[in-house]
Amino acid sequence: MQTLSSSEAADFLGIKHATLYTYVSKGLLRSVHGEGPDRKARRYPLDDLRRLKLKAGGAEGTAYAATPGGARASVWHSGSHRAN
């Protein structure tokens, strides 16, 4: 399984680190332990990141993903844009 660091994952999705952690805490994205000396660091499966990115839609800055219960949830992130 190919994984990315938190910085790589945030860059891949075009979001801030805080938003990445929010996605994980809300169950929209899975994180796993690293391997070897970096096993305390959290890693993010590339397949999960791709799935989340593909499901992105609607308003800019909104990502959609299936929740563990099968419902569809959206999470707004501000990125570098501001709502007027």
Buried (B, 14 or more C-beta within 10 A) or exposed (E): EEBBBBEBBBEBBBBBEEBBBBBBEEEBBBBEEBEEEEEEEBBBBBEBBEEBEEBBEEEEBEBBBBEEEEEEBBBBBEEEEEEE
